[in-house]
Amino acid sequence: MIFLRYPSCAVQILVEKTKPVKGSNPKMEKPITVRNSINNHRISRRDFARILSLAGGSIVLLRQSASSSAGTMLQFETQGDSFSRGKQQGQACRDLFFPWARKFLPNRYPWMKSHLQDRLEIFTPSWPQQLRALRQEVELWQRNMEEVYPEGFEECRGVAAGLGMDEITHFTVQSYDLILKPKETEQAAQAALPRKCTVVGTRDQQNRPLVGKTDDVSQWELGMNVLEITKPDTGYRHAHFHFAGTLWTVAGMNERGLAMGMNGIPAPRHKTKGISSLDALHTILPSCANVDEAIRHIRDLPLSAGGFSLLLGDANGKLSVVERTPAGMAVLLEKNREGLAHANEIVDLELARKNGTAENPIHVNSRRRYESALRDLKSGKDLEQILSGRSPQGAICQRGEDGMHTDFAVIFSPVEKRLKYWLGYTEAVEPKTLNLETIFT
């Protein structure tokens, strides 16, 4: 494991060996994957390759967007106050964020395509008339976030500073799920929000809880998730997975052993002061020590747009699923220690009536994944087998089904404060492990 340092944060370059291909000679095939772009780390690719060659075998330098079965992920550490941690993230994620954002923004706002600049400064005098209305909406949600979630607002400001871009453009990306496009209906906006991924909770042989999650993205977004080790000035230290250059926490665990993994679910958009579901998830791990605290915290969140189902587990042995949207909340409890599963449909009937269902084909894909997970739990499969499942009746590990690809999978063990994760298709790569008690001592 090799460390390169930015002025204010450490970035790990991980060297991993992939599983040998079936029928191949393992002595002849020793691919090494460099899981980070190295162009801006003050070391040439040739010199870096020479360092890696000391490990033996051939060297494969992968771009972050590579769609190989052996995925890529940037890992880094942040510490300090909200702004400082945001800035450290921005500095670490520049190489990932800008290529993605240059594609993401025109996907969301097609008329931006011919106007994007290198630094993504979108609100300039030469921009088209429709930007005025967009800017007004973005500034409204900025003010809302500053009022109801000031720590997140400062962290977003820090991310923009670290990336070297203006704050309002970054906030346009960060808050995209809060803002309707011109002439976009509420129904169309709901259908456009990401509703992917699967979570499964079960227990190990010692009856300790395990929290599992697969994270599914579009093929062009593979490699955009990062693993951040956060040591805040106030709040619990934690390790969390999120999209590079954003606060969109999708899974993680803190030093007290509270673990979580999320999915997107159908949700209305409320015209009230509040934050999006992706921002709301970012508030949990620094604030809550166990499942009960997390449930109370989530119930009090001022949510305005987006919805999530969240699998929670803690060091006390508890497992629960929370379904939360601006329209309400439901808590699904584990029965007889038989485990829990969730995909992208709301299970609680009363909450479902308030929110509707996901649009096809995600609706069908979600139902198949959910039913597969329940069958696997009932049959006694272990969690790793479930997350790598490729059943034709509903693949948990997605390999292009309805345009979705599994970017990573993770299993948290809250009692051990340990996590095991796979980068890419779960059954095709060797897992990595992280012990929170070790990194936080």
C-alpha positions as CSV (number, residue, x, y, z in Angstrom):
1,M,0.0,0.0,0.0
2,I,1.5,3.3,-1.1
3,F,0.6,6.8,0.2
4,L,0.9,10.0,-1.8
5,R,0.1,13.2,0.0
6,Y,-1.8,16.3,-1.0
7,P,-1.0,19.4,1.1
8,S,-4.1,18.7,3.3
9,C,-5.1,15.1,2.9
10,A,-3.7,11.6,2.5
11,V,-4.7,9.6,-0.6
12,Q,-4.2,5.9,-0.5
13,I,-3.1,4.2,-3.7
14,L,-4.2,0.6,-3.2
15,V,-2.5,-2.3,-5.1
16,E,-4.7,-5.3,-5.5
17,K,-4.4,-8.7,-7.2
18,T,-7.6,-9.9,-8.9
19,K,-8.8,-13.4,-8.8
20,P,-7.2,-15.6,-11.4
21,V,-9.3,-16.3,-14.5
22,K,-10.7,-19.8,-14.6
23,G,-8.4,-22.2,-16.5
24,S,-5.5,-19.7,-16.4
25,N,-2.0,-20.2,-15.0
26,P,-1.9,-18.2,-11.8
27,K,1.9,-18.1,-12.0
28,M,1.7,-16.3,-15.4
29,E,-1.2,-14.0,-14.6
30,K,-0.6,-11.6,-11.7
31,P,-2.4,-8.4,-12.7
32,I,-2.0,-5.5,-10.4
33,T,-4.7,-2.8,-10.4
34,V,-3.8,0.8,-9.5
35,R,-6.9,2.1,-7.9
36,N,-6.4,5.8,-8.4
37,S,-5.6,8.3,-11.1
38,I,-2.0,9.4,-10.6
39,N,-1.6,12.2,-13.2
40,N,-1.7,15.1,-10.6
41,H,0.2,13.5,-7.7
42,R,3.6,15.0,-8.6
43,I,5.0,11.7,-9.9
44,S,5.2,10.5,-13.5
45,R,3.3,7.5,-14.7
46,R,6.6,5.9,-15.7
47,D,8.2,6.3,-12.2
48,F,5.0,5.2,-10.5
49,A,4.9,2.1,-12.7
50,R,8.5,1.4,-11.7
51,I,7.5,1.5,-8.0
52,L,4.6,-0.9,-8.6
53,S,6.8,-3.3,-10.5
54,L,8.6,-4.1,-7.3
55,A,5.4,-6.1,-6.4
56,G,6.0,-8.4,-9.5
57,G,3.8,-9.3,-12.4
58,S,2.3,-7.2,-15.1
59,I,0.8,-3.7,-14.4
60,V,-2.6,-2.5,-15.5
61,L,-3.2,1.2,-15.1
62,L,-7.0,1.7,-15.0
63,R,-8.9,5.0,-15.4
64,Q,-11.5,5.7,-12.7
65,S,-14.3,5.1,-15.3
66,A,-13.0,1.7,-16.3
67,S,-15.8,-0.9,-16.5
68,S,-13.6,-3.8,-15.6
69,S,-14.9,-6.4,-13.2
70,A,-12.2,-5.4,-10.9
71,G,-13.4,-1.9,-9.9
72,T,-11.6,1.2,-8.8
73,M,-12.1,3.3,-5.8
74,L,-10.4,6.4,-4.3
75,Q,-9.9,6.3,-0.5
76,F,-8.8,9.3,1.5
77,E,-9.0,10.8,5.0
78,T,-10.5,14.1,6.1
79,Q,-10.4,15.9,9.4
80,G,-11.3,19.2,11.1
81,D,-14.3,21.4,10.8
82,S,-17.0,21.1,8.1
83,F,-15.4,23.5,5.6
84,S,-11.9,22.0,6.1
85,R,-13.2,18.5,5.5
86,G,-15.1,19.5,2.5
87,K,-12.1,21.3,1.0
88,Q,-9.9,18.2,1.6
89,Q,-12.5,16.1,-0.2
90,G,-12.6,18.5,-3.1
91,Q,-8.8,18.4,-3.5
92,A,-8.8,14.6,-3.4
93,C,-11.7,14.2,-5.9
94,R,-10.8,16.7,-8.7
95,D,-9.8,14.1,-11.2
96,L,-13.1,12.2,-10.7
97,F,-15.6,15.0,-10.3
98,F,-15.0,17.2,-13.3
99,P,-15.2,14.5,-16.1
100,W,-18.4,13.2,-14.4
101,A,-20.0,16.6,-13.9
102,R,-19.3,17.6,-17.5
103,K,-21.5,14.7,-18.6
104,F,-24.0,14.8,-15.7
105,L,-25.0,18.5,-16.2
106,P,-25.9,18.2,-19.9
107,N,-27.8,14.9,-19.1
108,R,-29.8,16.8,-16.5
109,Y,-30.0,20.1,-18.5
110,P,-29.4,19.4,-22.2
111,W,-29.2,23.1,-23.2
112,M,-26.0,23.3,-21.1
113,K,-24.0,21.1,-23.5
114,S,-22.6,23.9,-25.7
115,H,-21.9,26.2,-22.8
116,L,-19.8,24.2,-20.3
117,Q,-16.4,25.6,-19.5
118,D,-13.3,23.9,-18.1
119,R,-14.1,25.0,-14.6
120,L,-17.9,24.5,-15.0
121,E,-18.7,28.2,-14.2
122,I,-22.2,28.0,-15.6
123,F,-23.8,31.2,-14.3
124,T,-22.0,33.8,-16.5
125,P,-23.5,36.7,-18.4
126,S,-23.3,34.9,-21.7
127,W,-25.6,32.1,-20.6
128,P,-29.1,31.6,-22.0
129,Q,-32.2,33.1,-20.4
130,Q,-33.4,29.9,-18.7
131,L,-30.4,30.1,-16.3
132,R,-32.1,33.0,-14.4
133,A,-34.9,30.8,-13.2
134,L,-32.5,27.9,-12.4
135,R,-30.2,30.2,-10.4
136,Q,-33.1,31.5,-8.4
137,E,-34.1,28.0,-7.5
138,V,-30.5,27.0,-6.6
139,E,-30.1,30.1,-4.4
140,L,-33.3,29.3,-2.6
141,W,-32.2,25.8,-1.8
142,Q,-28.8,27.2,-0.7
143,R,-30.5,29.4,1.8
144,N,-32.7,26.6,3.0
145,M,-29.7,24.3,3.5
146,E,-27.7,27.1,5.3
147,E,-30.6,27.5,7.7
148,V,-31.6,23.9,8.4
149,Y,-28.3,22.1,7.9
150,P,-25.4,24.7,8.4
151,E,-22.8,22.0,8.8
152,G,-23.6,20.5,5.4
153,F,-23.8,24.0,3.8
154,E,-20.2,24.7,5.0
155,E,-19.0,21.3,3.9
156,C,-20.4,22.0,0.4
157,R,-18.7,25.3,0.3
158,G,-15.4,23.6,1.3
159,V,-15.9,20.9,-1.5
160,A,-16.3,23.7,-4.0
161,A,-13.2,25.4,-2.8
162,G,-11.2,22.2,-2.9
163,L,-12.4,21.5,-6.4
164,G,-11.6,25.1,-7.5
165,M,-15.1,25.9,-8.8
166,D,-17.7,28.5,-7.8
167,E,-20.1,27.5,-5.0
168,I,-23.3,28.0,-6.9
169,T,-22.3,25.7,-9.7
170,H,-21.3,23.0,-7.3
171,F,-24.6,23.4,-5.4
172,T,-26.4,23.0,-8.7
173,V,-24.9,19.5,-8.9
174,Q,-25.3,18.8,-5.2
175,S,-29.0,19.7,-5.1
176,Y,-30.1,18.4,-8.5
177,D,-32.8,16.3,-6.9
178,L,-34.4,19.3,-5.3
179,I,-34.8,21.3,-8.6
180,L,-37.3,20.8,-11.4
181,K,-36.1,21.3,-14.9
182,P,-38.0,23.9,-17.0
183,K,-41.5,22.4,-17.9
184,E,-40.7,19.2,-15.9
185,T,-43.6,17.7,-14.1
186,E,-43.5,16.4,-10.6
187,Q,-44.2,12.9,-11.9
188,A,-41.3,13.1,-14.4
189,A,-39.0,14.4,-11.8
190,Q,-39.8,11.5,-9.5
191,A,-39.1,9.0,-12.2
192,A,-35.7,10.6,-13.0
193,L,-34.4,10.2,-9.4
194,P,-32.0,7.3,-8.9
195,R,-33.7,4.2,-7.4
196,K,-31.2,1.5,-7.5
197,C,-29.2,-0.7,-5.1
198,T,-30.2,-3.5,-2.6
199,V,-29.7,-3.9,1.1
200,V,-29.8,-7.1,3.1
201,G,-29.4,-7.6,6.9
202,T,-28.7,-10.9,8.5
203,R,-26.6,-12.5,11.3
204,D,-23.4,-14.3,11.5
205,Q,-22.8,-17.7,13.3
206,Q,-22.5,-15.9,16.6
207,N,-25.9,-14.2,16.0
208,R,-24.2,-10.8,15.5
209,P,-25.9,-8.4,13.0
210,L,-24.5,-7.9,9.5
211,V,-25.5,-5.0,7.3
212,G,-25.0,-5.6,3.5
213,K,-25.4,-3.4,0.5
214,T,-24.8,-3.3,-3.2
215,D,-24.5,0.1,-4.9
216,D,-25.7,0.2,-8.5
217,V,-24.9,3.0,-11.0
218,S,-25.0,3.6,-14.7
219,Q,-22.0,2.2,-16.6
220,W,-20.5,5.6,-17.3
221,E,-20.6,6.3,-13.5
222,L,-18.6,3.2,-12.5
223,G,-15.7,4.2,-10.2
224,M,-17.3,7.4,-9.0
225,N,-17.9,6.2,-5.5
226,V,-15.2,6.9,-3.0
227,L,-14.4,5.7,0.6
228,E,-13.8,8.6,3.0
229,I,-12.4,8.2,6.5
230,T,-13.8,11.2,8.4
231,K,-12.4,12.5,11.7
232,P,-14.6,15.5,12.5
233,D,-13.9,18.1,15.2
234,T,-17.4,17.3,16.6
235,G,-19.3,14.1,16.2
236,Y,-18.4,10.5,15.7
237,R,-15.6,9.4,13.5
238,H,-16.8,7.3,10.6
239,A,-16.0,5.6,7.3
240,H,-18.5,6.2,4.5
241,F,-19.0,5.6,0.9
242,H,-20.3,8.4,-1.3
243,F,-20.1,9.9,-4.8
244,A,-16.9,11.9,-5.4
245,G,-17.2,15.6,-4.8
246,T,-20.6,15.4,-3.0
247,L,-22.2,14.7,0.4
248,W,-24.2,11.8,-0.9
249,T,-23.4,9.2,1.7
250,V,-24.8,5.8,0.6
251,A,-23.3,3.5,3.2
252,G,-21.0,3.6,6.2
253,M,-20.2,2.8,9.8
254,N,-19.1,5.0,12.7
255,E,-16.7,4.4,15.7
256,R,-19.7,3.3,17.9
257,G,-20.6,0.5,15.5
258,L,-23.7,2.1,13.9
259,A,-23.8,0.8,10.3
260,M,-26.1,1.8,7.5
261,G,-26.8,1.2,3.8
262,M,-29.4,3.0,1.7
263,N,-31.6,2.6,-1.4
264,G,-33.7,5.2,-3.3
265,I,-37.5,4.9,-3.1
266,P,-40.4,6.9,-4.7
267,A,-41.0,10.2,-3.0
268,P,-42.9,13.5,-3.6
269,R,-41.3,16.9,-3.5
270,H,-42.5,19.3,-0.9
271,K,-42.2,23.1,-1.2
272,T,-41.0,23.5,2.4
273,K,-37.7,24.4,3.9
274,G,-35.5,21.3,4.1
275,I,-32.8,19.2,2.6
276,S,-32.7,16.4,0.0
277,S,-32.6,12.7,1.0
278,L,-29.0,12.4,-0.2
279,D,-28.0,15.3,2.0
280,A,-30.0,14.0,5.0
281,L,-28.2,10.6,4.9
282,H,-24.9,12.5,5.5
283,T,-26.1,13.7,8.9
284,I,-26.6,10.2,10.5
285,L,-23.2,8.7,11.2
286,P,-21.7,11.7,12.9
287,S,-24.7,12.1,15.2
288,C,-26.0,8.7,16.2
289,A,-24.5,5.9,18.3
290,N,-27.1,3.2,17.7
291,V,-30.2,2.2,15.8
292,D,-32.7,3.7,18.2
293,E,-30.9,7.1,18.1
294,A,-30.8,6.9,14.3
295,I,-34.5,6.3,14.1
296,R,-35.3,9.3,16.2
297,H,-32.8,11.4,14.3
298,I,-34.3,10.4,10.9
299,R,-37.8,11.1,12.1
300,D,-36.8,14.7,12.9
301,L,-35.0,15.4,9.7
302,P,-36.5,18.3,7.6
303,L,-36.8,16.3,4.3
304,S,-38.0,18.2,1.3
305,A,-37.3,15.9,-1.7
306,G,-36.2,12.4,-2.4
307,G,-36.8,9.2,-0.4
308,F,-34.7,6.4,1.0
309,S,-34.9,3.1,2.7
310,L,-32.1,2.6,5.2
311,L,-30.9,-0.6,6.7
312,L,-29.5,0.0,10.1
313,G,-27.5,-2.2,12.5
314,D,-25.6,-1.6,15.7
315,A,-23.1,-3.0,18.2
316,N,-26.0,-3.8,20.5
317,G,-27.3,-6.4,18.0
318,K,-30.2,-4.5,16.6
319,L,-31.3,-4.6,12.9
320,S,-34.0,-2.3,11.4
321,V,-35.1,-0.8,8.1
322,V,-36.4,2.8,7.9
323,E,-38.4,4.1,5.0
324,R,-38.4,7.9,4.9
325,T,-39.8,10.4,2.4
326,P,-41.1,14.0,2.8
327,A,-44.6,12.4,3.1
328,G,-43.8,10.3,6.2
329,M,-41.8,7.5,7.7
330,A,-42.1,3.8,8.5
331,V,-39.9,1.5,10.6
332,L,-39.6,-2.2,9.6
333,L,-38.4,-4.4,12.4
334,E,-36.6,-7.8,12.1
335,K,-38.8,-10.7,13.1
336,N,-37.4,-13.7,14.9
337,R,-33.9,-12.7,13.9
338,E,-34.7,-13.9,10.3
339,G,-33.0,-10.9,8.6
340,L,-34.3,-8.0,6.5
341,A,-34.1,-7.0,2.9
342,H,-35.1,-3.9,0.9
343,A,-34.8,-2.6,-2.7
344,N,-36.6,0.3,-4.2
345,E,-40.3,-0.2,-3.5
346,I,-41.9,1.0,-0.3
347,V,-43.0,-2.0,1.8
348,D,-45.2,-0.2,4.4
349,L,-48.6,0.0,2.8
350,E,-49.7,3.2,4.3
351,L,-46.5,5.0,3.3
352,A,-46.6,3.5,-0.1
353,R,-50.1,5.0,-0.8
354,K,-48.7,8.4,0.0
355,N,-45.7,8.1,-2.4
356,G,-46.6,5.9,-5.4
357,T,-44.3,3.3,-7.1
358,A,-41.1,3.5,-9.0
359,E,-41.4,3.7,-12.8
360,N,-40.7,0.7,-15.0
361,P,-38.2,-0.9,-15.7
362,I,-36.8,-0.1,-12.2
363,H,-40.1,-1.1,-10.6
364,V,-39.8,-4.6,-12.1
365,N,-36.1,-4.8,-11.5
366,S,-36.5,-3.7,-7.8
367,R,-39.3,-6.3,-7.2
368,R,-37.1,-9.1,-8.6
369,R,-34.1,-8.1,-6.5
370,Y,-36.3,-7.8,-3.4
371,E,-37.9,-11.2,-3.9
372,S,-34.5,-12.8,-4.6
373,A,-33.1,-11.4,-1.4
374,L,-36.0,-12.8,0.6
375,R,-35.7,-16.2,-1.0
376,D,-32.0,-16.2,-0.3
377,L,-32.5,-15.3,3.4
378,K,-35.1,-18.0,3.8
379,S,-32.8,-20.6,2.2
380,G,-30.0,-19.8,4.7
381,K,-27.5,-18.4,2.2
382,D,-24.7,-16.3,3.8
383,L,-24.6,-12.6,3.1
384,E,-21.7,-12.7,0.7
385,Q,-23.6,-15.3,-1.4
386,I,-26.7,-13.1,-1.4
387,L,-24.9,-9.9,-2.5
388,S,-23.1,-11.7,-5.3
389,G,-26.3,-13.4,-6.5
390,R,-27.0,-13.7,-10.2
391,S,-30.3,-15.4,-10.2
392,P,-32.2,-15.0,-13.5
393,Q,-35.3,-14.3,-11.4
394,G,-33.6,-11.2,-9.9
395,A,-29.8,-10.6,-9.9
396,I,-28.6,-8.8,-6.7
397,C,-25.3,-8.1,-8.4
398,Q,-26.3,-6.1,-11.5
399,R,-24.3,-6.6,-14.7
400,G,-26.2,-4.3,-17.0
401,E,-29.8,-5.3,-16.1
402,D,-31.9,-2.3,-17.1
403,G,-28.7,-0.2,-17.5
404,M,-27.5,-0.8,-14.0
405,H,-24.1,-2.0,-12.9
406,T,-22.9,-2.8,-9.3
407,D,-20.1,-0.5,-8.5
408,F,-19.3,-1.9,-5.1
409,A,-20.8,-4.2,-2.4
410,V,-20.1,-4.0,1.3
411,I,-20.8,-6.0,4.5
412,F,-20.5,-4.2,7.8
413,S,-20.1,-6.1,11.1
414,P,-21.1,-3.5,13.8
415,V,-20.0,-5.6,16.8
416,E,-16.5,-6.1,15.3
417,K,-16.5,-2.6,13.9
418,R,-15.2,-4.1,10.7
419,L,-16.2,-3.8,7.1
420,K,-15.5,-6.0,4.1
421,Y,-16.1,-4.6,0.6
422,W,-15.8,-5.6,-3.1
423,L,-15.0,-3.1,-5.9
424,G,-17.0,-4.1,-8.9
425,Y,-18.9,-7.3,-9.5
426,T,-18.9,-9.1,-6.1
427,E,-18.3,-12.6,-7.4
428,A,-15.4,-11.5,-9.7
429,V,-13.0,-9.7,-7.3
430,E,-11.2,-10.3,-4.0
431,P,-12.7,-8.3,-1.1
432,K,-10.9,-5.7,1.0
433,T,-11.3,-5.2,4.7
434,L,-11.2,-2.2,7.0
435,N,-11.1,-2.3,10.8
436,L,-12.4,0.9,12.3
437,E,-10.9,0.2,15.8
438,T,-7.5,0.1,14.2
439,I,-7.8,3.3,12.1
440,F,-9.4,5.3,14.9
441,T,-7.0,4.3,17.7
